């Protein structure tokens, strides 16, 4: 089962990378008073990594609450 989960995670990462490389044009990103322009791939990959890290953190908190 662990191999299936690992294979799916790798497949998802590959799909995200392909999607990112197909969207290389720049976009404007604003947060409060901060604003910048960056390629979509950085925005996509950054969002993916942030979501992955927050998911792992949430899973860790849930496991800690059960124990």
C-alpha positions as CSV (number, residue, x, y, z in Angstrom):
1,X,0.0,0.0,0.0
2,X,2.9,2.4,0.7
3,X,4.2,1.8,-2.8
4,X,0.9,2.8,-4.3
5,X,0.7,6.0,-2.2
6,X,4.3,6.9,-3.2
7,X,3.6,6.2,-6.8
8,X,0.5,8.4,-6.7
9,X,2.5,11.2,-5.0
10,X,5.2,11.1,-7.6
11,X,2.6,11.0,-10.4
12,X,0.8,14.1,-8.9
13,X,4.1,15.9,-8.6
14,X,4.9,15.2,-12.3
15,X,1.5,16.4,-13.4
16,X,1.9,19.6,-11.3
17,X,5.4,20.2,-12.9
18,X,4.0,19.6,-16.4
19,X,1.2,22.1,-15.7
20,X,3.6,24.6,-14.3
21,X,6.0,24.4,-17.3
22,X,3.0,25.0,-19.7
23,X,2.2,28.2,-17.8
24,X,5.4,30.3,-17.9
25,X,4.0,33.8,-18.4
26,X,4.2,36.3,-15.6
27,X,1.4,37.2,-13.2
28,X,1.0,39.9,-10.7
29,X,0.6,38.8,-7.1
30,X,-0.6,41.2,-4.3
31,X,-0.9,40.7,-0.6
32,X,-1.8,43.6,1.7
33,X,0.7,46.3,0.7
34,X,3.1,43.9,-1.0
35,X,3.0,43.3,-4.7
36,X,5.2,41.5,-7.1
37,X,5.3,40.0,-10.6
38,X,6.5,36.4,-11.0
39,X,6.2,33.5,-13.4
40,X,3.1,31.3,-12.9
41,X,5.3,28.2,-12.4
42,X,6.7,29.8,-9.1
43,X,3.2,30.6,-8.0
44,X,1.9,27.1,-8.8
45,X,4.8,25.2,-7.3
46,X,4.8,27.5,-4.2
47,X,1.1,26.9,-3.6
48,X,1.7,23.1,-4.1
49,X,4.6,23.0,-1.6
50,X,2.8,25.2,0.9
51,X,-0.3,23.0,0.7
52,X,1.8,19.9,1.1
53,X,3.6,21.2,4.1
54,X,0.4,22.4,5.8
55,X,-1.3,19.0,5.1
56,X,1.6,17.2,6.7
57,X,1.4,19.6,9.7
58,X,-2.3,19.1,10.1
59,X,-1.8,15.3,9.9
60,X,0.8,15.5,12.6
61,X,-1.5,17.5,14.8
62,X,-4.3,15.0,14.3
63,X,-2.0,12.1,15.2
64,X,-0.7,13.9,18.3
65,X,-4.3,14.6,19.4
66,X,-5.2,10.9,19.1
67,X,-2.2,9.8,21.1
